[in-house]
Every structure is written in structure tokens, then in C-alpha cells.
Amino acid sequence: MDGIFRFGSIREGLAFIAVQLAILAVALLYEYRRRWLEEKQADLRSLIFDLEMLAKHKHWH
């Protein structure tokens, strides 16, 4: 049975898996947050563009 595990004990194997899952969770969280921030940034850019167009339009009238 011990030959199946690369680790000295089941406890070490579980600790390794727990660490890997924690790293994965943090990586996914950062990726999600980065994408969310990129979307917000794109929304702000389009809002600023719309405001600039509106200001130019008002300026000419």
C-alpha cells in the first residue's frame, strides 16, 4: 500500500494536496479579479469616451 504513495505517509500526501489546492485557489482568485478589473477599466474607458463625445457635441451647439 505504501508503494502507491510518493510521500512517506498519507498525512504528508494530504498536506501536499491541501497546499496545491490553496495555491490553485489563490491563482484562480487573482485571475478572476484581474479579469473583473479589466472589464471595469473597459467600462470606464467607454464612459469617458461617451462623455467626451457629449462634451464635443454640446460645445458645437
C-alpha positions in Angstrom: 0.0 0.0 0.0 2.9 2.4 0.8 4.2 1.9 -2.7 1.2 3.7 -4.2 2.0 7.0 -2.4 5.1 9.0 -3.4 5.1 10.5 0.1 6.2 9.0 3.4 2.7 8.9 4.8 -0.9 9.6 3.9 -0.8 12.6 6.1 2.1 14.1 4.1 0.2 13.4 0.9 -2.9 15.1 2.1 -0.8 18.1 3.3 0.7 18.3 -0.2 -2.7 18.2 -1.8 -4.0 20.8 0.6 -1.1 23.1 -0.3 -1.7 22.6 -4.0 -5.4 23.4 -3.7 -4.6 26.5 -1.7 -2.2 27.7 -4.4 -4.7 26.9 -7.1 -7.5 28.8 -5.3 -5.3 31.9 -4.9 -4.3 31.8 -8.6 -7.9 31.5 -9.7 -8.9 34.3 -7.4 -6.2 36.6 -8.8 -7.2 35.7 -12.4 -10.9 36.4 -11.7 -10.0 39.7 -10.0 -7.8 40.7 -12.9 -10.5 40.0 -15.5 -13.1 41.8 -13.4 -10.8 44.9 -13.2 -10.1 44.7 -16.9 -13.9 44.8 -17.6 -14.3 47.7 -15.2 -11.5 49.5 -16.9 -13.1 48.9 -20.3 -16.4 50.2 -19.0 -14.7 53.4 -17.7 -13.0 53.9 -21.0 -16.2 53.8 -22.9 -17.9 56.0 -20.4 -15.1 58.6 -20.7 -15.4 58.3 -24.5 -19.1 58.9 -24.3 -18.7 61.9 -22.1 -16.0 63.4 -24.4 -18.4 62.9 -27.4 -21.2 64.5 -25.4 -19.0 67.5 -24.4 -17.9 68.0 -28.0 -21.5 67.8 -29.2 -22.6 70.3 -26.6 -19.7 72.6 -27.4 -20.7 72.9 -31.1 -24.3 73.8 -30.3 
